[in-house]
Amino acid sequence: MKKALALFLALVLSMSLMTACGSKKEETPAAAPESGETSSEALPGEGMKIALVCDKVGTQVFLTQMVDALNEAAEKYGFEPTVAECADSAAFEDNMRALVAEDYDLIIGGGWQAGDAINKVATEYPDAANYALIDSEVEAENVKCISYREQEGAYLIGVIAALTTDGESHTYGAVHVNEGPGSWKWRFGYMEGVKSIDPDAQFVFNYVGSYSDPAKAKELAIQQYEQGCVFINSAAAGGDSGTFEAAKEKGFYTSGQDVDLTDPENPYIVSSQIKDTYQSVWNLLDEFFGGSYTNDNSVWGVSEGTIGAVHVTHETANPRSERLSDDDIATLKQVADDIRTGKLDLTNYPTEEAYFAG
């Protein structure tokens, strides 16, 4: 009896071992990919989530460029992209809190409108995510703030203004949103660019006092034209359309800001100072996945590909003004290259008081 029991147990054990061996996944070396096949290695962003929190996108090129870059980078790096559009200031904070709760790895504020919200949320939840803010600065040390050397683009516009005018007038105009310290680097760069070609230049600056007043911008631009301005740089935000309308009516030349505002229907818009948010998002995400990302603030310009001017650093499908020759473009590209290499250094500039005192 004992012998029969022992034989039975031995049989059961033998069957168990056979079953276990049969169920074990056979480990064989992965076949080497044939020529032309891509590796199946995981992308660095797989399993990660990155969000852009911004104003209502609509047709705002400043924002559509960010969205395009985010989606394209998602294909390269493999992360899950989200665009949270906000109708008002409260929505910025609500959306950011929701993204923190959903364990997003990087939250990007797209524009100054996101500043207050990202500053507050990053301060309350410092370790919940990485935070970045494009085109503004906040106090929270764990928010990587991206700002720009806009004076470099303004310098290029100044050179364009002088080449476009070509001695026809030594009086140059500009219509800005306001006269505050924040606009000084635009005005400084523009004046220095003009004077590099036309040392006898004089300037007329006027201020709309609003981010969206085309009627006032048009009125001021016409006043400047009547004072002898052949070129009037428009930095009036939503008011630029008023300057452009006046240019077409009166026949003076002008330029826009931030995105390509040249127009085949308005040959008087010679160029636009570019603030390239598409390249900005790419720079940010290349750093994030490339191992060089920190919370330290960054200031980008021509050398980083984020600041420039249409027909010089950034191409356009729109025709070039007849007032800019091939030689003029060659001159402008050389100026841009000098800025890019540091031969022409506009990083540090005087205060407005010191500039005019000297």
KATANOR-V507879 format. One record per backbone hydrogen bond with DSSP energy under -0.5 kcal/mol. CO is the residue of the C=O (numbers start at 1). NH is the residue of the N-H. Records with the same first field share a line. If there is no record, write none. Layout:
CO = NH, NH
//
This chain:
1 = 5
2 = 6
3 = 7
4 = 8
5 = 9
6 = 10
7 = 11
8 = 12
9 = 13
10 = 14
11 = 15
12 = 16
13 = 17
14 = 18
15 = 19
16 = 20
17 = 21
18 = 22
19 = 23
20 = 24
26 = 28
34 = 37
43 = 46
45 = 48
48 = 80
49 = 105, 106
50 = 82
51 = 53, 108
52 = 54, 84
53 = 110
54 = 86
57 = 60
59 = 61
60 = 63, 64
61 = 65
63 = 67
64 = 68
65 = 69
66 = 70
67 = 71
68 = 72
69 = 73
70 = 74
71 = 75
72 = 76
73 = 77
74 = 78
77 = 45
79 = 81
80 = 50
82 = 52, 84
83 = 85
84 = 54
86 = 56
88 = 91, 92
89 = 93
90 = 94
91 = 95
92 = 96
93 = 97
94 = 98
95 = 99
96 = 100
97 = 101
98 = 102
99 = 104
100 = 103
105 = 130
106 = 51, 108
107 = 109, 132
108 = 53, 110
109 = 111, 134
110 = 55
111 = 114
112 = 115
114 = 118
115 = 119
116 = 120
117 = 121
118 = 122
119 = 123
120 = 124
121 = 125
123 = 126
125 = 128, 129
130 = 107
131 = 144
132 = 109
133 = 146
134 = 111
140 = 143
142 = 131, 144
143 = 145
144 = 133
145 = 147, 298
146 = 135, 136
147 = 300
148 = 150
149 = 152, 153
150 = 154
151 = 155
152 = 156
153 = 157
154 = 158
155 = 159
156 = 160
157 = 161
158 = 162
159 = 163
160 = 164
161 = 165
162 = 166
165 = 168
170 = 172, 202
171 = 230, 231
172 = 204
173 = 233
174 = 176, 206
175 = 235
176 = 208
177 = 209
180 = 183
181 = 184
183 = 187
184 = 188
185 = 189
186 = 190
187 = 191
188 = 192
189 = 193
190 = 194
191 = 195
192 = 196
193 = 197
194 = 197, 198
198 = 201
202 = 172
204 = 174
206 = 176
211 = 238
213 = 217
214 = 218
215 = 219
216 = 220
217 = 221
218 = 222
219 = 223
220 = 224
221 = 225
222 = 226
223 = 227
224 = 227, 229
225 = 228
230 = 253
231 = 173
232 = 255
233 = 175, 235
235 = 177
236 = 239
237 = 240
239 = 242, 243
240 = 244
241 = 245
242 = 246
243 = 247
244 = 248
245 = 249
246 = 250
247 = 251
253 = 232
254 = 270, 271
255 = 234
256 = 273
257 = 259
258 = 275
259 = 261
263 = 266
266 = 263, 269
268 = 254, 270
271 = 256
272 = 310
273 = 258
274 = 276, 308
275 = 277
276 = 280
277 = 281
278 = 282
279 = 283
280 = 284
281 = 285
282 = 286
283 = 287
284 = 288
285 = 289
286 = 290
287 = 291, 292, 293
298 = 147
300 = 149
301 = 304, 306, 307
302 = 305
306 = 276
308 = 274
309 = 312, 313, 314
314 = 311
321 = 324
323 = 325
325 = 329
326 = 330
327 = 331
328 = 332
329 = 333
330 = 334
331 = 335
332 = 336
333 = 337
334 = 338
335 = 339
336 = 340
337 = 341
338 = 342, 343, 344
343 = 345
344 = 346
351 = 355
352 = 356
353 = 357
354 = 358
//
